Amino acid sequence: YPQLERVHLTDYKVRILDSGSATGAVTRVLIDATDGERTWTTIGVSANIIEASWRALEESLVFGLLHLQS
């Protein structure tokens, strides 16, 4: 996927949605990315911050690929 060379992460934000749940709190990750022409934001949600981050990153890359191929 050589098109991914144009996709760059511009911001990464983490928010705890239910801080009262301590270690079971739900985490929301927002990733802003750009291809140099347009910018988009994707979201990942999970009790596990790594999984939430992965979901947001995966969605961002898929979105970028779909729009760069069109």
C-alpha positions as CSV (number, residue, x, y, z in Angstrom):
1,Y,0.0,0.0,0.0
2,P,2.3,2.8,-1.2
3,Q,-0.5,5.3,-0.8
4,L,0.0,5.1,2.9
5,E,3.2,7.1,2.6
6,R,0.9,10.2,2.2
7,V,-1.0,9.5,5.4
8,H,0.3,11.2,8.5
9,L,-1.0,11.3,12.1
10,T,-1.5,14.9,13.2
11,D,-3.0,14.4,16.7
12,Y,-3.8,11.7,19.2
13,K,-6.2,12.2,22.1
14,V,-7.2,9.9,24.9
15,R,-10.3,10.4,27.0
16,I,-11.6,8.3,29.9
17,L,-15.4,8.1,29.5
18,D,-16.3,6.6,32.9
19,S,-13.7,7.5,35.4
20,G,-15.8,6.1,38.3
21,S,-15.1,2.5,37.0
22,A,-11.4,2.7,37.9
23,T,-9.5,0.0,35.9
24,G,-12.7,-0.9,34.1
25,A,-13.2,2.6,32.7
26,V,-14.0,2.9,29.0
27,T,-11.3,4.7,27.0
28,R,-12.0,6.7,23.8
29,V,-9.1,7.5,21.5
30,L,-9.4,10.1,18.7
31,I,-6.8,10.2,15.9
32,D,-6.5,13.1,13.5
33,A,-4.8,12.3,10.2
34,T,-4.1,13.9,6.9
35,D,-3.0,13.0,3.4
36,G,-1.8,16.6,2.7
37,E,-5.1,17.6,1.1
38,R,-7.8,16.6,3.6
39,T,-8.0,15.9,7.3
40,W,-10.1,13.3,9.1
41,T,-10.7,12.1,12.6
42,T,-11.4,8.5,13.6
43,I,-12.4,7.0,17.0
44,G,-11.6,3.9,18.9
45,V,-13.4,2.8,22.1
46,S,-12.5,0.0,24.5
47,A,-11.8,-0.7,28.1
48,N,-8.2,-1.4,26.9
49,I,-6.3,1.7,25.8
50,I,-4.1,-0.3,23.4
51,E,-7.2,-1.8,21.7
52,A,-8.9,1.6,21.5
53,S,-5.8,3.1,20.0
54,W,-5.5,0.2,17.5
55,R,-9.1,0.6,16.4
56,A,-8.8,4.3,15.8
57,L,-5.5,3.8,13.9
58,E,-6.9,1.0,11.8
59,E,-10.0,3.1,10.9
60,S,-7.8,6.0,10.0
61,L,-5.6,4.0,7.6
62,V,-8.6,2.3,6.0
63,F,-10.3,5.7,5.5
64,G,-7.1,7.1,4.0
65,L,-6.7,4.2,1.6
66,L,-10.3,4.4,0.5
67,H,-10.1,8.1,-0.3
68,L,-6.7,8.0,-1.9
69,Q,-7.8,5.3,-4.3
70,S,-11.0,7.1,-5.4
